[in-house]
Amino acid sequence: MSAPLRIAIVDDEPPARAKLVQLLGDEPGCEVVAVCADGPTAVAAVLEQTPDVLFLDVQMPELDGFAVLEALGEDTPRAVVFTTAFDRYALRAFEVHALDYLLKPFDRARFRAALARARAEIARPPAPPGPVAALLGDLRRERSRVSRFVARSGSKIAFVPVEEVERIEAAGNYARLITRTGDHLVRETLRSLEERLDPGQFVRIHRSHLVSAARIATLEPADHGDYRLCLADGTELPVSRGYAERIRALTRAFREPPTAPQA
């Protein structure tokens, strides 16, 4: 006899959670291992229980469904079924990436079709990058500029406002956010972050460094045509020569008062 399908449910609406528990209770070979009412709890539960299937609400306060997946990264279950009341972009995105979704209120026939599709997804060999990764890539391009980061340390979730970040360092396939109160790792490359951050706020100075323009104190020549940048807290960083003029222009814009209009 095969092992039961381990399932986690995430929804901030009690009736929706109860309905999914009821529907799954009527299906043989299913075991609900976690029922969560918010995103941070969901991340911790998925990491602890490692479910096969995740029924995930799209629209939740504080940490929505997409942010949950970003926080989970490689630990996202193989099969994800999104639940939503109404979200045109989400539905189109799910269809494009061959991911399944359920519209509220849930219909038993549609629920069973989604569950069957989840079983089929788990049974087939994984093929990178996978539909969830592809969806998140599209969402990052479609969404507006980053206003905060979602950083994960074990099962703990930290929300880091962009304005608190002084610099960002490359760390392989991760990026390290450095603030005055501590460091945070995010599951995203430096190049990807650079594309999503406001170029008027953050500037690339090196293949391994992004810095907040507001924190730049000085820029001085170094050896072999390169430069050395000093931040307001005294941190010194190397600057590749190709980035030097952009930094000069950006820091001038921060320091020079606006020109008064002529009468």
C-alpha positions in Angstrom: 0.0 0.0 0.0 1.4 3.4 -1.0 2.1 6.1 1.5 -0.7 8.7 2.0 -0.5 12.0 0.2 0.7 14.6 2.8 -1.2 17.9 2.4 -0.9 21.4 3.9 -3.7 23.9 3.7 -3.0 27.7 4.0 -5.9 30.2 4.0 -6.7 33.2 6.1 -10.5 32.5 5.9 -11.8 29.9 8.4 -14.7 28.7 6.1 -12.2 28.0 3.3 -9.9 26.1 5.6 -12.8 24.1 7.0 -14.1 23.3 3.5 -10.8 22.0 2.3 -10.4 19.8 5.4 -13.8 18.4 4.7 -13.2 17.7 1.1 -9.8 16.1 1.8 -11.4 14.0 4.6 -13.6 12.4 2.0 -10.7 11.4 -0.3 -8.8 8.1 0.4 -5.1 8.2 0.6 -4.9 11.8 1.8 -3.4 13.1 5.1 -3.7 16.7 6.2 -0.5 17.5 8.0 -0.9 21.2 8.5 -3.7 23.8 8.5 -2.4 27.4 8.6 -4.2 30.8 8.8 -1.3 33.0 7.7 1.9 33.1 5.6 4.6 33.0 8.3 3.0 30.1 10.0 2.7 28.3 6.7 6.4 28.7 5.9 7.3 27.1 9.3 4.8 24.3 8.9 5.9 23.4 5.4 9.6 23.3 6.5 8.7 21.1 9.5 6.1 18.7 7.8 7.4 18.6 4.2 4.0 18.0 2.6 3.6 16.7 -0.9 0.8 19.1 -1.9 0.2 22.7 -0.8 -3.2 24.3 -1.1 -2.3 28.0 -0.9 -4.4 31.1 -0.7 -3.3 33.8 -3.0 -4.5 36.9 -1.1 -3.5 37.0 2.6 -2.4 40.0 4.7 1.2 40.4 5.7 2.6 37.5 3.6 0.6 36.6 0.5 0.8 33.3 -1.4 3.5 34.4 -3.7 5.6 35.7 -0.9 5.2 32.3 0.9 6.6 30.6 -2.2 9.5 33.1 -2.4 10.3 32.4 1.3 10.2 28.6 0.8 12.3 28.7 -2.4 13.7 25.2 -3.1 11.6 23.8 -0.2 8.3 24.5 -2.0 6.3 21.3 -2.3 6.3 19.6 -5.8 2.5 20.3 -6.2 0.9 23.6 -5.4 -2.8 24.3 -5.8 -3.6 28.0 -5.5 -7.0 29.1 -4.0 -8.5 32.4 -4.8 -11.7 34.3 -4.8 -10.9 36.5 -7.8 -7.6 37.4 -9.3 -7.4 37.8 -13.1 -3.6 38.0 -13.3 -3.1 35.0 -11.0 -5.5 32.8 -13.0 -3.7 33.8 -16.3 -0.3 33.1 -14.7 -1.4 29.7 -13.3 -2.7 28.6 -16.7 0.4 29.7 -18.5 2.7 27.8 -16.2 0.4 24.7 -16.0 -0.2 25.2 -12.3 -3.6 24.4 -10.8 -6.0 26.7 -8.9 -9.4 26.6 -7.2 -11.9 29.4 -7.3 -13.8 30.1 -4.1 -16.4 28.8 -3.1 -14.9 25.3 -3.8 -16.7 22.9 -6.1 -16.2 19.2 -5.3 -15.8 18.1 -8.9 -13.2 20.8 -9.6 -11.4 20.0 -6.3 -11.1 16.4 -7.3 -9.7 17.3 -10.6 -7.1 19.5 -8.9 -6.2 16.8 -6.5 -5.8 14.3 -9.4 -3.5 16.7 -11.2 -1.4 17.2 -8.0 -1.0 13.4 -7.8 0.1 13.2 -11.4 2.7 16.1 -10.9 4.2 14.2 -7.9 4.4 11.0 -9.8 6.4 12.4 -12.7 10.1 13.0 -12.6 11.0 16.6 -11.6 12.0 18.8 -14.5 13.9 22.0 -13.6 13.2 24.9 -13.3 9.7 23.7 -12.6 6.4 25.5 -13.0 6.5 27.3 -9.6 10.0 28.7 -10.3 8.9 29.9 -13.7 5.8 31.6 -12.2 7.8 33.4 -9.6 10.2 34.6 -12.3 7.3 36.1 -14.2 5.8 37.7 -11.0 9.1 39.3 -10.1 9.2 41.0 -13.6 5.6 42.0 -13.4 5.5 43.4 -9.9 6.4 47.0 -9.1 9.7 48.0 -7.6 10.7 46.2 -4.3 9.5 48.0 -1.2 10.5 45.3 1.3 12.3 42.0 1.3 11.1 38.7 2.7 14.1 37.0 4.3 14.1 33.5 5.8 16.3 32.1 8.6 15.2 28.5 9.3 11.5 28.8 10.0 11.7 32.5 11.0 10.5 35.2 8.5 11.9 38.7 8.6 10.4 41.7 6.7 13.2 44.1 5.7 12.1 47.5 4.4 14.3 48.6 1.5 15.2 51.9 3.2 16.9 50.0 6.0 19.3 48.2 3.7 22.7 49.8 3.4 24.3 47.4 1.0 23.8 44.0 -0.6 26.5 41.4 -1.2 26.4 38.4 -3.6 26.5 35.1 -1.8 26.3 32.5 -4.5 22.7 32.0 -5.6 21.7 34.1 -2.5 22.1 37.8 -1.6 23.0 39.1 1.8 21.1 42.2 2.9 23.2 44.3 5.3 21.5 46.7 7.7 22.5 48.5 10.8 20.7 46.0 13.0 21.9 42.8 11.3 22.3 40.7 8.1 19.6 38.7 6.2 19.9 36.2 3.4 17.4 36.2 0.6 17.0 33.4 -2.1 17.7 35.7 -5.0 20.8 36.6 -7.0 22.3 40.0 -6.9 21.6 40.5 -10.6 17.9 39.7 -10.1 17.7 42.2 -7.2 19.4 44.9 -9.2 16.7 44.6 -11.9 13.9 45.0 -9.3 15.4 47.8 -7.2 15.0 51.5 -7.9 18.2 52.5 -9.8 17.8 55.9 -8.1 18.2 54.3 -4.7 20.7 51.4 -5.2 23.7 51.4 -7.5 25.9 48.5 -8.6 29.6 49.2 -7.8 31.1 45.8 -8.4 30.0 42.3 -9.5 29.6 41.4 -5.9 28.1 44.7 -4.4 25.0 46.9 -4.6 25.0 49.9 -2.3 22.4 52.4 -1.2 23.2 55.7 -2.9 22.2 57.6 0.2 24.9 55.8 2.3 27.8 56.7 0.0 30.2 59.1 1.7 33.3 59.3 -0.6 34.7 57.9 -3.9 38.4 57.9 -4.3 40.9 56.6 -7.0 42.6 53.3 -6.2 45.2 51.1 -8.0 45.0 50.1 -11.7 42.2 52.5 -12.6 39.7 51.2 -10.1 38.2 53.2 -7.2 37.5 52.8 -3.5 34.1 53.8 -2.1 33.5 54.6 1.6 30.1 54.4 3.2 28.8 56.7 5.9 29.6 54.0 8.5 33.2 53.8 7.4 32.9 50.6 5.4 35.2 50.6 2.4 34.3 48.7 -0.8 36.0 48.2 -4.2 34.5 49.9 -7.2 35.0 48.6 -10.7 36.1 51.4 -13.1 33.1 50.8 -15.3 30.7 51.8 -12.5 32.6 54.9 -11.3 30.9 57.6 -13.4 27.5 56.3 -12.7 28.2 56.6 -8.9 29.5 60.1 -9.4 26.4 61.2 -11.2 24.1 59.5 -8.6 25.8 61.0 -5.6 25.8 64.4 -7.2 22.0 64.1 -7.6 21.7 63.3 -3.9 23.9 66.1 -2.7 23.2 69.0 -5.0 20.2 71.2 -4.1 17.6 71.6 -6.8 18.1 74.5 -9.1 15.7 77.3 -8.3 13.4 78.2 -11.2 14.3 81.4 -12.9 11.9 84.3 -12.6 
